[in-house]
Amino acid sequence: MPLFKKRTVGKPGEWYYCLEHKKVEEGPECPAKDRFGPYASRQEAEHAMQSARERNVQWENDPKWHDAPAGDRRED
């Protein structure tokens, strides 16, 4: 018996942004590896890439995520 039931049909009201097709989907149409979500609304899913860019900038500039000062970092 599997631990997790594979859900093939989405729930109404769950919105995703498909990275492969670059489109908004209601319910998970594409594999999880190819999508962001779920989002509560279509509008949130439409702005998924913008939200991801904004979060990335915040994380890159968050001192808690950097152990060494900028001059001490080594490129491997």
Biopython code that builds the backbone (N, CA, C, O; Angstrom):
import numpy as np
from Bio.PDB.StructureBuilder import StructureBuilder

atoms = [
    (1, "MET", "N", (0.848, -1.188, 0.000)),
    (1, "MET", "CA", (0.000, 0.000, 0.000)),
    (1, "MET", "C", (0.887, 1.243, 0.000)),
    (1, "MET", "O", (1.745, 1.382, 0.873)),
    (2, "PRO", "N", (0.700, 2.144, -0.954)),
    (2, "PRO", "CA", (1.546, 3.338, -1.019)),
    (2, "PRO", "C", (1.270, 4.285, 0.145)),
    (2, "PRO", "O", (0.148, 4.392, 0.639)),
    (3, "LEU", "N", (2.330, 4.962, 0.560)),
    (3, "LEU", "CA", (2.183, 5.939, 1.644)),
    (3, "LEU", "C", (1.418, 7.172, 1.202)),
    (3, "LEU", "O", (0.642, 7.740, 1.970)),
    (4, "PHE", "N", (1.640, 7.579, -0.030)),
    (4, "PHE", "CA", (0.998, 8.776, -0.542)),
    (4, "PHE", "C", (0.174, 8.421, -1.763)),
    (4, "PHE", "O", (0.646, 7.737, -2.671)),
    (5, "LYS", "N", (-1.037, 8.884, -1.774)),
    (5, "LYS", "CA", (-1.903, 8.651, -2.920)),
    (5, "LYS", "C", (-1.584, 9.693, -3.989)),
    (5, "LYS", "O", (-1.591, 10.892, -3.710)),
    (6, "LYS", "N", (-1.309, 9.243, -5.194)),
    (6, "LYS", "CA", (-1.008, 10.165, -6.281)),
    (6, "LYS", "C", (-2.296, 10.827, -6.733)),
    (6, "LYS", "O", (-3.256, 10.165, -7.129)),
    (7, "ARG", "N", (-2.292, 12.128, -6.666)),
    (7, "ARG", "CA", (-3.471, 12.880, -7.066)),
    (7, "ARG", "C", (-3.300, 13.285, -8.520)),
    (7, "ARG", "O", (-2.355, 13.993, -8.865)),
    (8, "THR", "N", (-4.197, 12.845, -9.356)),
    (8, "THR", "CA", (-4.093, 13.156, -10.780)),
    (8, "THR", "C", (-5.056, 14.250, -11.205)),
    (8, "THR", "O", (-4.884, 14.842, -12.270)),
    (9, "VAL", "N", (-6.051, 14.524, -10.403)),
    (9, "VAL", "CA", (-7.040, 15.547, -10.731)),
    (9, "VAL", "C", (-6.955, 16.644, -9.688)),
    (9, "VAL", "O", (-6.925, 16.372, -8.488)),
    (10, "GLY", "N", (-6.918, 17.879, -10.147)),
    (10, "GLY", "CA", (-6.828, 19.000, -9.227)),
    (10, "GLY", "C", (-8.148, 19.347, -8.583)),
    (10, "GLY", "O", (-9.219, 18.945, -9.038)),
    (11, "LYS", "N", (-8.040, 20.097, -7.522)),
    (11, "LYS", "CA", (-9.224, 20.590, -6.838)),
    (11, "LYS", "C", (-9.611, 21.933, -7.442)),
    (11, "LYS", "O", (-8.739, 22.743, -7.756)),
    (12, "PRO", "N", (-10.890, 22.176, -7.606)),
    (12, "PRO", "CA", (-11.297, 23.510, -8.067)),
    (12, "PRO", "C", (-10.803, 24.564, -7.075)),
    (12, "PRO", "O", (-10.898, 24.383, -5.862)),
    (13, "GLY", "N", (-10.286, 25.642, -7.600)),
    (13, "GLY", "CA", (-9.799, 26.711, -6.736)),
    (13, "GLY", "C", (-8.323, 26.618, -6.423)),
    (13, "GLY", "O", (-7.782, 27.531, -5.798)),
    (14, "GLU", "N", (-7.640, 25.544, -6.833)),
    (14, "GLU", "CA", (-6.193, 25.452, -6.682)),
    (14, "GLU", "C", (-5.562, 25.856, -8.002)),
    (14, "GLU", "O", (-5.866, 25.280, -9.047)),
    (15, "TRP", "N", (-4.699, 26.833, -7.954)),
    (15, "TRP", "CA", (-4.079, 27.352, -9.166)),
    (15, "TRP", "C", (-2.581, 27.112, -9.122)),
    (15, "TRP", "O", (-1.956, 27.223, -8.068)),
    (16, "TYR", "N", (-2.017, 26.787, -10.258)),
    (16, "TYR", "CA", (-0.594, 26.498, -10.401)),
    (16, "TYR", "C", (-0.033, 27.262, -11.587)),
    (16, "TYR", "O", (-0.764, 27.638, -12.503)),
    (17, "TYR", "N", (1.286, 27.487, -11.559)),
    (17, "TYR", "CA", (1.967, 28.057, -12.715)),
    (17, "TYR", "C", (2.897, 26.983, -13.250)),
    (17, "TYR", "O", (3.793, 26.526, -12.541)),
    (18, "CYS", "N", (2.693, 26.578, -14.490)),
    (18, "CYS", "CA", (3.504, 25.549, -15.126)),
    (18, "CYS", "C", (4.752, 26.187, -15.721)),
    (18, "CYS", "O", (4.669, 27.062, -16.583)),
    (19, "LEU", "N", (5.910, 25.734, -15.246)),
    (19, "LEU", "CA", (7.187, 26.258, -15.731)),
    (19, "LEU", "C", (7.517, 25.749, -17.129)),
    (19, "LEU", "O", (8.205, 26.426, -17.892)),
    (20, "GLU", "N", (7.034, 24.570, -17.461)),
    (20, "GLU", "CA", (7.294, 23.973, -18.771)),
    (20, "GLU", "C", (6.521, 24.693, -19.870)),
    (20, "GLU", "O", (7.084, 25.038, -20.909)),
    (21, "HIS", "N", (5.225, 24.918, -19.637)),
    (21, "HIS", "CA", (4.363, 25.524, -20.652)),
    (21, "HIS", "C", (4.169, 27.023, -20.485)),
    (21, "HIS", "O", (3.585, 27.689, -21.340)),
    (22, "LYS", "N", (4.678, 27.549, -19.351)),
    (22, "LYS", "CA", (4.569, 28.980, -19.035)),
    (22, "LYS", "C", (3.122, 29.456, -19.083)),
    (22, "LYS", "O", (2.783, 30.439, -19.741)),
    (23, "LYS", "N", (2.269, 28.705, -18.345)),
    (23, "LYS", "CA", (0.859, 29.068, -18.300)),
    (23, "LYS", "C", (0.275, 28.714, -16.945)),
    (23, "LYS", "O", (0.836, 27.908, -16.203)),
    (24, "VAL", "N", (-0.852, 29.323, -16.632)),
    (24, "VAL", "CA", (-1.576, 29.073, -15.393)),
    (24, "VAL", "C", (-2.520, 27.900, -15.604)),
    (24, "VAL", "O", (-3.169, 27.786, -16.644)),
    (25, "GLU", "N", (-2.586, 27.024, -14.594)),
    (25, "GLU", "CA", (-3.462, 25.855, -14.661)),
    (25, "GLU", "C", (-4.336, 25.808, -13.418)),
    (25, "GLU", "O", (-3.881, 26.135, -12.322)),
    (26, "GLU", "N", (-5.572, 25.406, -13.584)),
    (26, "GLU", "CA", (-6.412, 25.153, -12.417)),
    (26, "GLU", "C", (-6.294, 23.673, -12.100)),
    (26, "GLU", "O", (-6.663, 22.818, -12.906)),
    (27, "GLY", "N", (-5.776, 23.385, -10.919)),
    (27, "GLY", "CA", (-5.496, 21.999, -10.562)),
    (27, "GLY", "C", (-4.178, 21.578, -11.176)),
    (27, "GLY", "O", (-3.750, 22.161, -12.173)),
    (28, "PRO", "N", (-3.522, 20.577, -10.604)),
    (28, "PRO", "CA", (-2.223, 20.168, -11.139)),
    (28, "PRO", "C", (-2.366, 19.364, -12.427)),
    (28, "PRO", "O", (-2.737, 18.191, -12.395)),
    (29, "GLU", "N", (-2.076, 19.989, -13.543)),
    (29, "GLU", "CA", (-2.115, 19.302, -14.831)),
    (29, "GLU", "C", (-0.758, 18.715, -15.175)),
    (29, "GLU", "O", (-0.680, 17.645, -15.779)),
    (30, "CYS", "N", (0.308, 19.402, -14.799)),
    (30, "CYS", "CA", (1.662, 18.980, -15.133)),
    (30, "CYS", "C", (2.332, 18.409, -13.876)),
    (30, "CYS", "O", (1.854, 18.641, -12.766)),
    (31, "PRO", "N", (3.439, 17.661, -14.042)),
    (31, "PRO", "CA", (4.145, 17.086, -12.896)),
    (31, "PRO", "C", (4.612, 18.160, -11.911)),
    (31, "PRO", "O", (4.870, 19.299, -12.299)),
    (32, "ALA", "N", (4.716, 17.790, -10.651)),
    (32, "ALA", "CA", (5.101, 18.727, -9.600)),
    (32, "ALA", "C", (6.450, 19.377, -9.876)),
    (32, "ALA", "O", (6.659, 20.535, -9.515)),
    (33, "LYS", "N", (7.361, 18.659, -10.505)),
    (33, "LYS", "CA", (8.689, 19.218, -10.787)),
    (33, "LYS", "C", (8.632, 20.379, -11.765)),
    (33, "LYS", "O", (9.592, 21.141, -11.876)),
    (34, "ASP", "N", (7.516, 20.527, -12.477)),
    (34, "ASP", "CA", (7.379, 21.562, -13.498)),
    (34, "ASP", "C", (6.429, 22.685, -13.110)),
    (34, "ASP", "O", (5.997, 23.447, -13.975)),
    (35, "ARG", "N", (6.094, 22.804, -11.830)),
    (35, "ARG", "CA", (5.099, 23.828, -11.487)),
    (35, "ARG", "C", (5.372, 24.475, -10.133)),
    (35, "ARG", "O", (6.029, 23.902, -9.264)),
    (36, "PHE", "N", (4.845, 25.682, -9.987)),
    (36, "PHE", "CA", (4.801, 26.403, -8.723)),
    (36, "PHE", "C", (3.358, 26.371, -8.251)),
    (36, "PHE", "O", (2.439, 26.405, -9.069)),
    (37, "GLY", "N", (3.148, 26.308, -6.952)),
    (37, "GLY", "CA", (1.795, 26.363, -6.418)),
    (37, "GLY", "C", (1.580, 25.300, -5.375)),
    (37, "GLY", "O", (2.497, 24.542, -5.059)),
    (38, "PRO", "N", (0.397, 25.233, -4.841)),
    (38, "PRO", "CA", (-0.824, 25.885, -5.290)),
    (38, "PRO", "C", (-0.948, 27.320, -4.793)),
    (38, "PRO", "O", (-0.401, 27.696, -3.756)),
    (39, "TYR", "N", (-1.677, 28.096, -5.563)),
    (39, "TYR", "CA", (-2.020, 29.469, -5.220)),
    (39, "TYR", "C", (-3.518, 29.546, -4.992)),
    (39, "TYR", "O", (-4.280, 28.742, -5.529)),
    (40, "ALA", "N", (-3.933, 30.513, -4.198)),
    (40, "ALA", "CA", (-5.346, 30.657, -3.854)),
    (40, "ALA", "C", (-6.173, 31.258, -4.980)),
    (40, "ALA", "O", (-7.390, 31.080, -5.021)),
    (41, "SER", "N", (-5.515, 31.972, -5.900)),
    (41, "SER", "CA", (-6.264, 32.597, -6.984)),
    (41, "SER", "C", (-5.477, 32.533, -8.288)),
    (41, "SER", "O", (-4.265, 32.319, -8.297)),
    (42, "ARG", "N", (-6.192, 32.721, -9.373)),
    (42, "ARG", "CA", (-5.555, 32.749, -10.693)),
    (42, "ARG", "C", (-4.559, 33.898, -10.781)),
    (42, "ARG", "O", (-3.488, 33.750, -11.369)),
    (43, "GLN", "N", (-4.908, 35.046, -10.197)),
    (43, "GLN", "CA", (-4.041, 36.222, -10.250)),
    (43, "GLN", "C", (-2.710, 35.951, -9.546)),
    (43, "GLN", "O", (-1.658, 36.359, -10.039)),
    (44, "GLU", "N", (-2.745, 35.264, -8.393)),
    (44, "GLU", "CA", (-1.500, 34.928, -7.708)),
    (44, "GLU", "C", (-0.635, 34.025, -8.576)),
    (44, "GLU", "O", (0.577, 34.221, -8.660)),
    (45, "ALA", "N", (-1.246, 33.040, -9.218)),
    (45, "ALA", "CA", (-0.505, 32.120, -10.082)),
    (45, "ALA", "C", (0.078, 32.858, -11.283)),
    (45, "ALA", "O", (1.181, 32.539, -11.725)),
    (46, "GLU", "N", (-0.642, 33.829, -11.810)),
    (46, "GLU", "CA", (-0.147, 34.599, -12.958)),
    (46, "GLU", "C", (1.118, 35.371, -12.613)),
    (46, "GLU", "O", (1.937, 35.641, -13.491)),
    (47, "HIS", "N", (1.285, 35.729, -11.344)),
    (47, "HIS", "CA", (2.446, 36.500, -10.900)),
    (47, "HIS", "C", (3.494, 35.615, -10.216)),
    (47, "HIS", "O", (4.342, 36.125, -9.484)),
    (48, "ALA", "N", (3.448, 34.321, -10.441)),
    (48, "ALA", "CA", (4.358, 33.387, -9.774)),
    (48, "ALA", "C", (5.821, 33.693, -10.053)),
    (48, "ALA", "O", (6.641, 33.677, -9.135)),
    (49, "MET", "N", (6.156, 33.967, -11.293)),
    (49, "MET", "CA", (7.554, 34.222, -11.640)),
    (49, "MET", "C", (8.050, 35.524, -11.008)),
    (49, "MET", "O", (9.189, 35.594, -10.546)),
    (50, "GLN", "N", (7.206, 36.546, -10.987)),
    (50, "GLN", "CA", (7.577, 37.812, -10.353)),
    (50, "GLN", "C", (7.792, 37.608, -8.853)),
    (50, "GLN", "O", (8.751, 38.130, -8.284)),
    (51, "SER", "N", (6.901, 36.850, -8.218)),
    (51, "SER", "CA", (7.038, 36.560, -6.788)),
    (51, "SER", "C", (8.327, 35.799, -6.512)),
    (51, "SER", "O", (9.017, 36.085, -5.534)),
    (52, "ALA", "N", (8.658, 34.832, -7.362)),
    (52, "ALA", "CA", (9.890, 34.052, -7.191)),
    (52, "ALA", "C", (11.120, 34.943, -7.325)),
    (52, "ALA", "O", (12.064, 34.817, -6.545)),
    (53, "ARG", "N", (11.115, 35.842, -8.306)),
    (53, "ARG", "CA", (12.247, 36.764, -8.471)),
    (53, "ARG", "C", (12.418, 37.644, -7.229)),
    (53, "ARG", "O", (13.537, 37.849, -6.758)),
    (54, "GLU", "N", (11.303, 38.164, -6.703)),
    (54, "GLU", "CA", (11.360, 39.029, -5.527)),
    (54, "GLU", "C", (11.887, 38.268, -4.315)),
    (54, "GLU", "O", (12.698, 38.801, -3.557)),
    (55, "ARG", "N", (11.436, 37.023, -4.122)),
    (55, "ARG", "CA", (11.929, 36.207, -3.007)),
    (55, "ARG", "C", (13.415, 35.913, -3.164)),
    (55, "ARG", "O", (14.158, 35.946, -2.183)),
    (56, "ASN", "N", (13.854, 35.628, -4.378)),
    (56, "ASN", "CA", (15.268, 35.344, -4.606)),
    (56, "ASN", "C", (16.138, 36.539, -4.241)),
    (56, "ASN", "O", (17.192, 36.373, -3.628)),
    (57, "VAL", "N", (15.707, 37.739, -4.610)),
    (57, "VAL", "CA", (16.463, 38.951, -4.266)),
    (57, "VAL", "C", (16.509, 39.117, -2.748)),
    (57, "VAL", "O", (17.557, 39.456, -2.198)),
    (58, "GLN", "N", (15.392, 38.883, -2.068)),
    (58, "GLN", "CA", (15.368, 38.988, -0.607)),
    (58, "GLN", "C", (16.344, 37.996, 0.021)),
    (58, "GLN", "O", (17.099, 38.358, 0.924)),
    (59, "TRP", "N", (16.335, 36.750, -0.447)),
    (59, "TRP", "CA", (17.222, 35.730, 0.112)),
    (59, "TRP", "C", (18.686, 36.045, -0.169)),
    (59, "TRP", "O", (19.542, 35.858, 0.697)),
    (60, "GLU", "N", (18.973, 36.518, -1.366)),
    (60, "GLU", "CA", (20.352, 36.838, -1.715)),
    (60, "GLU", "C", (20.908, 37.971, -0.854)),
    (60, "GLU", "O", (22.113, 38.040, -0.614)),
    (61, "ASN", "N", (20.040, 38.845, -0.398)),
    (61, "ASN", "CA", (20.469, 39.988, 0.402)),
    (61, "ASN", "C", (20.238, 39.807, 1.899)),
    (61, "ASN", "O", (20.437, 40.747, 2.669)),
    (62, "ASP", "N", (19.826, 38.628, 2.318)),
    (62, "ASP", "CA", (19.562, 38.352, 3.727)),
    (62, "ASP", "C", (20.862, 37.912, 4.405)),
    (62, "ASP", "O", (21.411, 36.867, 4.058)),
    (63, "PRO", "N", (21.355, 38.688, 5.355)),
    (63, "PRO", "CA", (22.635, 38.336, 5.983)),
    (63, "PRO", "C", (22.596, 37.005, 6.738)),
    (63, "PRO", "O", (23.645, 36.393, 6.940)),
    (64, "LYS", "N", (21.435, 36.549, 7.153)),
    (64, "LYS", "CA", (21.339, 35.262, 7.854)),
    (64, "LYS", "C", (21.705, 34.091, 6.951)),
    (64, "LYS", "O", (22.033, 33.015, 7.451)),
    (65, "TRP", "N", (21.657, 34.273, 5.632)),
    (65, "TRP", "CA", (21.953, 33.179, 4.704)),
    (65, "TRP", "C", (23.408, 33.182, 4.263)),
    (65, "TRP", "O", (23.822, 32.303, 3.506)),
    (66, "HIS", "N", (24.183, 34.144, 4.716)),
    (66, "HIS", "CA", (25.585, 34.239, 4.316)),
    (66, "HIS", "C", (26.461, 34.111, 5.547)),
    (66, "HIS", "O", (26.395, 34.949, 6.446)),
    (67, "ASP", "N", (27.288, 33.060, 5.598)),
    (67, "ASP", "CA", (28.161, 32.826, 6.748)),
    (67, "ASP", "C", (29.408, 33.697, 6.726)),
    (67, "ASP", "O", (29.906, 34.099, 7.777)),
    (68, "ALA", "N", (29.911, 33.987, 5.539)),
    (68, "ALA", "CA", (31.160, 34.732, 5.421)),
    (68, "ALA", "C", (30.906, 36.074, 4.755)),
    (68, "ALA", "O", (29.992, 36.195, 3.939)),
    (69, "PRO", "N", (31.696, 37.078, 5.089)),
    (69, "PRO", "CA", (31.578, 38.355, 4.386)),
    (69, "PRO", "C", (31.832, 38.169, 2.894)),
    (69, "PRO", "O", (32.481, 37.205, 2.486)),
    (70, "ALA", "N", (31.331, 39.070, 2.099)),
    (70, "ALA", "CA", (31.402, 38.947, 0.630)),
    (70, "ALA", "C", (32.823, 38.744, 0.139)),
    (70, "ALA", "O", (33.018, 37.993, -0.816)),
    (71, "GLY", "N", (33.837, 39.376, 0.744)),
    (71, "GLY", "CA", (35.212, 39.246, 0.302)),
    (71, "GLY", "C", (35.827, 37.903, 0.645)),
    (71, "GLY", "O", (36.833, 37.526, 0.045)),
    (72, "ASP", "N", (35.256, 37.168, 1.590)),
    (72, "ASP", "CA", (35.821, 35.901, 2.043)),
    (72, "ASP", "C", (35.242, 34.679, 1.341)),
    (72, "ASP", "O", (35.676, 33.558, 1.607)),
    (73, "ARG", "N", (34.288, 34.867, 0.463)),
    (73, "ARG", "CA", (33.652, 33.721, -0.222)),
    (73, "ARG", "C", (34.583, 33.140, -1.259)),
    (73, "ARG", "O", (35.284, 33.865, -1.964)),
    (74, "ARG", "N", (34.580, 31.811, -1.344)),
    (74, "ARG", "CA", (35.382, 31.139, -2.355)),
    (74, "ARG", "C", (34.456, 30.561, -3.406)),
    (74, "ARG", "O", (33.385, 30.050, -3.079)),
    (75, "GLU", "N", (34.855, 30.636, -4.647)),
    (75, "GLU", "CA", (34.130, 30.008, -5.753)),
    (75, "GLU", "C", (34.744, 28.639, -5.977)),
    (75, "GLU", "O", (35.937, 28.540, -6.264)),
    (76, "ASP", "N", (33.954, 27.582, -5.853)),
    (76, "ASP", "CA", (34.461, 26.222, -6.080)),
    (76, "ASP", "C", (34.155, 25.749, -7.467)),
    (76, "ASP", "O", (34.509, 24.626, -7.829)),
]
sb = StructureBuilder()
sb.init_structure("model")
sb.init_model(0)
sb.init_chain("A")
sb.init_seg("    ")
for serial, (resi, resn, name, xyz) in enumerate(atoms, 1):
    if name == "N":
        sb.init_residue(resn, " ", resi, " ")
    sb.init_atom(name, np.array(xyz, "f"), 0.0, 1.0, " ", f" {name:<3s}", serial, name[0])
structure = sb.get_structure()
